[in-house]
Amino acid sequence: MVRLEGFVHGIYPKSEKLRVRIGRWERGSLSSGDLNDLMAEETAIYEGLFEGRALHTDPLFNWYDIFRPIVLISDGMDLGPLTRFEETNTFYRIPQLHGLPVLRIPPDGFHDLPENPPLPLYHSGKDQALFLPGPETLFRFSRNVGKVERQSFLEATCRLYSGIVSKLKPARTFLMERVKIDKIALEAISSITDPAKVVLFTSGNLETSLFANQQKKFYSIIVDPAGPNLKLAMNHSLVPGIKLVDGHNTRMESAGEIMTKAEEISKGMDIDKMLITNSDYLDFLPRKIADQKVNLLAGLGE
């Protein structure tokens, strides 16, 4: 029987207390230092949900969207207008590409940012997975005002990411690709750090040709729930991952339901261990429901 382990990633819904304090900070009645201290406290509360039971990323309480902090600490990009995020009821400031991105501000120290809560980029300890938007996703979700060549942008973004990873030295690095990637994107991603430390979130159906020149296995490749996707993830990662907890639906899955689906999809495959993840970050859900889904995922390996 395959052994399941939960993995929770991405922006997490803020508590009501934190939402109120961020509102005060936006109006200028709370200092950035006080807000930063509260975010560190709230991160510790979030990590207490896991009690060491599952891999997870920082909750990113200081990220207004998955691109904004990366854009603000880099040269070569700036923020455009608010734009609808995919088919959701949320918005993001569209990145505007003027040139190749270069890291401008160290990500680990306190630093005020315009139109976004302050750095540090992450408040979790180094044993947690470090979240970064996939380089292909960043390119596709941006406005290319400088007509930046795609491959050069992907390579420069991955050099920027490599600088962040080298500085923070996380146990794992999580890259969220919300669009299909090709071999050019995969090759760039493989240059960020040792692929065996990378959790790669993919979208859509994977193709065998994507991995034709891939020499090293990733720690995990997270895929949409289909047998062929999982088989490719099994062949090219140490611990294949699959999205079986809905990040948009308030309906609660059960551990039995997840185990049944995991066994059905992996039937006939020699998989010892599998990561079970949320299909999208949980900020689209009420905090109470998100906490319940975390408890479910964190308890899968027990």
Disulfide bonds with the S-S distance in Angstrom:
none
